[in-house]
Amino acid sequence: MSVWRGNIKTVERASTELKRKIYVLGVIALFIIALCAFGVKAAEREKLNIAVAWSNAQDSYSYKSVIASVNETGANAIILDMAKSYDLRYAGGRLTEGKDSRGMLTGEAAKRVKVNTWLNSDAEELMKGIDAVVFPGGVDISTTLYYDEQEWHGIEDDADYCAERDVSDYLLMSYCLEKDIPVLAICRGMQMLSVVSGADMIQDLGVFFQSKGLKYNGEHRDPRKLKFVPHAAEVLSRDSLLYRAAGKTTLSGCPSWHHQAVKDIADTRLTVTALAYTDGIKIIEAVERRDRTFCLGLQFHPEVAVNKSVNKEKDAGEFMDYDTAMSFFRSLLEAAAAKKQKTDA
């Protein structure tokens, strides 16, 4: 009988110990689940907001590719609304004054924008909660916005202008430069960065080459305007945002679609960091503002290479590889994260 009772007590003690262990394990499991949930929420809170500047052609392949590339970094892609100048009148999101029949800003309207920049606009309101901005490619920039205004090139086939976007981009770019917001400017975006910085521009590469007695074969834009064309660009300095991002002195397969270019950066705060050589003529392929934390302009379209690679498009192999193309977006994200950490500290 005593042996039987002893066995019962042993079983009871074992049962109690088992229950205790199950309870402890349950508590630990709940703690781990709660910790994971907190970690996910914390990670979501730490996700950076990378804005894509407003465009009048948001259905374009390039614009969609920019959004996809920002998403590839893990950041939140935020499409900004149009930035508006309080010095101009709008109705239904369109200017009711200050533009001509081609959609180009008039000289008077451009002057108001250049003089007052973002200070008399809603740019600051639009930028609340934004950590960095990508300025995508698009239509030509009104020549009235140039530091040294130019007459329109007169090529009817390239009479592509959007005064609303010119104003929006100029305001937003001037805000980002003054507030030191990390910027990645692509194609038209690089041209706007250069225009805001006071650079001289080439309105049409064909006309430019002709003025030098050279034939231009559309190395930077398909003459039929059907596809992006690849070409190489030489990185000029290892001490540049461009090299630190890509880690290469030659960028092969740069997706290109432009008939305009930056001509001269003299007397500006820009630095040229990449060139393409076309019939012996140097075409500026990258610029940066070294007086800012991260401000990189690319004349080519890395987002196109990203999208072609992700979607396994049949011509993806003609353009730069995924990691090289993504390096510019990742570098923008890293710069934004570092700036945010410094600001929050």
C-alpha positions in Angstrom: 0.0 0.0 0.0 2.8 2.4 0.9 4.5 1.7 -2.4 1.2 2.5 -4.2 0.8 5.8 -2.4 4.3 6.6 -3.2 3.7 6.0 -6.8 0.6 8.3 -6.7 2.6 11.1 -5.1 5.4 10.7 -7.7 2.8 10.9 -10.5 1.2 14.0 -8.9 4.5 15.7 -8.6 5.4 14.9 -12.2 2.1 16.2 -13.3 2.5 19.4 -11.4 6.0 19.9 -12.8 4.8 19.2 -16.3 2.0 21.7 -15.9 4.5 24.3 -14.6 6.8 23.7 -17.6 3.8 24.0 -20.0 2.8 27.2 -18.3 6.3 28.6 -18.5 6.6 27.6 -22.1 3.3 29.2 -22.9 4.3 32.5 -21.3 7.6 32.4 -23.3 5.7 31.7 -26.5 3.3 34.6 -25.9 6.3 36.8 -25.1 8.0 35.8 -28.4 4.8 36.4 -30.4 4.3 39.8 -28.8 8.0 40.6 -29.4 7.7 39.6 -33.0 4.5 41.7 -33.4 6.2 44.7 -31.8 9.2 44.2 -34.1 7.0 44.1 -37.2 5.2 47.2 -36.1 8.5 48.9 -35.3 9.9 48.0 -38.7 6.8 49.4 -40.3 7.2 52.6 -38.3 10.8 52.8 -39.5 10.0 52.4 -43.1 11.1 55.4 -45.0 8.9 57.5 -47.3 10.5 58.0 -50.7 8.4 60.4 -52.8 8.1 60.3 -56.5 7.6 63.8 -57.9 4.3 64.5 -59.7 4.1 63.9 -63.4 1.6 64.7 -66.1 2.2 61.2 -67.5 1.9 58.8 -64.6 0.9 55.9 -66.9 4.3 56.0 -68.7 6.6 53.0 -68.6 9.4 55.1 -67.0 7.2 56.6 -64.3 5.8 53.2 -63.3 9.3 51.8 -63.3 10.4 54.5 -60.9 7.7 53.5 -58.5 8.6 49.8 -58.8 12.2 50.6 -58.2 11.4 52.5 -55.0 9.3 49.6 -53.8 12.2 47.3 -54.5 14.2 49.1 -51.8 11.5 48.3 -49.2 10.6 51.9 -48.7 7.1 53.4 -49.1 6.7 54.9 -52.5 4.7 58.1 -52.2 3.4 59.8 -55.3 3.3 63.5 -54.6 0.6 65.9 -55.7 1.5 68.8 -58.0 3.3 71.6 -56.2 1.6 74.9 -56.9 2.9 78.5 -56.9 0.8 81.1 -55.1 2.1 83.6 -57.7 0.1 81.8 -60.5 -3.6 81.0 -60.9 -4.9 77.5 -61.3 -8.3 75.9 -62.0 -8.9 72.1 -61.9 -5.2 71.5 -61.4 -4.2 73.5 -64.5 -2.7 76.9 -65.0 -5.2 79.5 -66.2 -2.5 81.9 -67.1 1.3 82.0 -67.8 1.6 79.4 -70.5 1.5 79.5 -74.3 -0.2 77.3 -76.9 2.5 74.7 -76.6 2.2 74.5 -72.9 5.5 76.3 -72.3 5.7 78.8 -69.4 5.7 82.4 -70.5 8.7 84.5 -69.6 6.8 86.5 -67.0 5.4 83.4 -65.3 8.8 81.7 -65.3 10.3 84.8 -63.7 7.9 84.7 -60.8 8.8 81.1 -60.2 12.5 81.7 -60.4 12.4 84.7 -58.1 10.1 83.3 -55.4 11.0 79.6 -55.7 9.3 77.3 -53.1 8.9 80.2 -50.6 5.5 81.2 -52.1 4.1 77.8 -52.8 2.7 74.7 -51.1 5.9 72.7 -51.5 6.6 72.6 -47.8 3.2 71.2 -47.0 3.5 68.5 -49.7 6.9 67.4 -48.2 5.7 66.7 -44.7 6.8 63.2 -43.7 8.9 62.7 -46.8 12.5 61.4 -46.4 13.7 61.6 -50.0 12.5 62.4 -53.5 13.0 60.9 -56.9 12.4 63.3 -59.9 11.5 61.1 -62.9 12.0 61.6 -66.6 9.4 63.3 -68.8 8.7 66.1 -71.2 11.1 69.0 -72.1 11.5 71.9 -69.7 10.3 75.3 -70.6 13.3 77.3 -71.9 12.0 80.4 -70.1 13.0 78.6 -66.8 16.7 78.5 -67.9 19.0 80.8 -66.0 19.9 82.2 -69.4 16.6 82.0 -71.3 16.6 80.5 -74.8 14.2 80.7 -77.7 12.3 77.5 -78.4 14.2 75.2 -80.7 11.4 75.2 -83.2 11.2 71.4 -83.8 7.4 70.8 -84.0 7.9 67.0 -83.5 9.4 67.8 -80.1 7.0 70.5 -78.9 6.5 68.6 -75.7 5.9 70.9 -72.7 3.9 70.9 -69.5 4.0 74.2 -67.7 2.3 72.8 -64.6 4.9 70.2 -64.2 7.7 72.7 -64.9 6.4 74.8 -62.0 5.9 71.8 -59.8 9.3 70.4 -60.3 11.1 73.7 -60.0 9.4 74.5 -56.7 10.0 71.0 -55.3 13.6 70.9 -56.5 14.4 74.3 -55.0 12.8 73.2 -51.7 14.8 69.9 -51.6 18.1 71.8 -52.3 17.5 74.4 -49.6 16.3 71.9 -47.0 19.0 69.3 -48.0 16.5 66.5 -48.8 18.2 63.5 -50.5 17.4 63.6 -54.2 17.8 61.2 -57.1 17.0 63.1 -60.3 16.6 61.0 -63.5 16.7 62.3 -67.1 14.4 65.3 -67.1 14.9 65.3 -63.3 18.6 65.8 -63.8 17.9 68.5 -66.3 15.7 70.3 -63.8 18.3 69.9 -61.1 20.8 71.5 -63.5 18.3 74.3 -64.6 17.6 75.2 -60.9 21.4 75.2 -60.3 21.9 77.6 -63.2 23.4 75.3 -65.9 23.4 75.9 -69.6 21.3 73.5 -71.7 21.3 71.8 -75.1 17.7 71.9 -76.4 18.2 69.2 -79.1 21.2 66.9 -79.6 20.6 66.6 -83.4 20.8 70.4 -83.8 23.8 70.6 -81.5 25.7 68.0 -83.5 24.8 69.6 -86.7 26.1 73.0 -85.5 29.5 71.2 -85.1 29.4 69.7 -88.5 28.8 66.2 -87.2 26.1 63.7 -88.0 24.0 62.5 -85.1 22.6 58.9 -85.2 20.3 59.0 -82.3 22.7 57.3 -79.8 20.7 58.8 -76.9 17.2 58.3 -78.1 15.6 56.0 -80.7 14.7 58.3 -83.6 11.4 56.4 -83.9 10.7 56.9 -80.2 9.8 53.3 -79.7 12.3 51.9 -77.3 15.1 52.8 -74.9 18.6 52.6 -76.3 21.7 51.3 -74.4 25.0 53.0 -74.3 28.0 53.2 -71.9 29.0 56.1 -69.5 32.4 56.7 -68.0 32.5 57.5 -64.3 35.0 60.4 -63.8 35.8 60.1 -60.1 35.9 57.4 -57.5 35.2 60.2 -55.0 31.6 60.6 -56.2 28.1 59.5 -55.2 27.9 57.7 -58.5 31.0 55.5 -57.9 30.2 54.9 -54.3 26.8 53.6 -55.4 27.7 51.5 -58.4 31.3 50.7 -57.6 32.2 50.9 -61.3 34.3 53.2 -63.5 32.3 52.2 -66.6 28.5 51.9 -66.6 27.4 49.6 -69.4 23.9 49.4 -70.9 22.6 52.7 -69.6 19.0 52.9 -70.8 18.6 56.2 -72.6 15.7 58.3 -74.0 16.6 62.0 -74.3 17.1 64.5 -77.1 18.2 67.3 -74.7 21.2 67.5 -72.4 23.1 69.6 -69.9 25.7 71.6 -71.9 27.7 73.5 -69.3 27.8 73.7 -65.5 30.3 76.6 -65.3 29.6 78.9 -62.3 27.2 76.5 -60.7 27.5 74.2 -57.7 27.2 71.1 -59.9 30.0 68.6 -60.5 30.0 66.4 -63.6 30.6 62.7 -62.5 30.0 60.8 -65.7 30.2 61.3 -69.5 29.2 59.5 -72.7 31.4 60.0 -75.7 29.4 60.3 -79.0 31.5 60.9 -82.1 34.1 62.5 -79.9 31.6 64.8 -78.3 31.2 64.6 -74.5 27.6 64.3 -73.3 27.1 64.8 -69.6 25.5 61.6 -68.1 25.7 62.4 -64.3 25.9 65.4 -62.1 25.8 65.9 -58.3 25.6 68.7 -55.8 28.5 68.1 -53.4 27.2 70.9 -51.1 24.3 68.6 -50.2 24.1 65.3 -48.4 22.9 63.3 -51.4 21.9 65.0 -54.6 22.6 62.8 -57.7 21.4 63.5 -61.2 21.4 60.7 -63.9 20.8 61.4 -67.6 20.0 57.7 -68.1 17.1 55.6 -66.7 18.2 53.0 -64.1 14.6 52.3 -63.2 14.0 50.9 -66.7 16.8 48.4 -66.3 15.3 47.4 -62.9 11.9 46.9 -64.3 13.1 45.0 -67.3 15.1 42.7 -65.1 12.3 42.1 -62.6 9.8 41.4 -65.3 12.3 39.3 -67.3 11.6 41.3 -70.5 13.3 39.9 -73.6 15.6 42.8 -74.1 16.7 43.0 -70.4 20.1 41.7 -71.3 20.9 44.8 -73.4 20.8 47.0 -70.3 22.7 47.3 -67.0 22.2 44.5 -64.5 19.7 44.7 -61.7 22.1 45.3 -58.9 23.9 48.2 -60.7 20.6 49.8 -61.6 19.2 49.4 -58.0 22.4 50.7 -56.4 21.3 54.3 -57.1 17.9 53.8 -55.4 19.5 51.9 -52.5 22.0 54.7 -52.0 19.2 57.3 -51.9 17.5 55.2 -49.3 20.7 54.9 -47.2 21.2 58.6 -47.4 17.6 59.2 -46.3 18.0 56.8 -43.4 21.2 58.3 -42.2 19.7 61.8 -42.3 16.6 60.7 -40.5 18.7 59.0 -37.8 20.8 62.2 -37.4 17.7 64.4 -37.2 15.9 62.1 -34.7 19.0 61.8 -32.4 
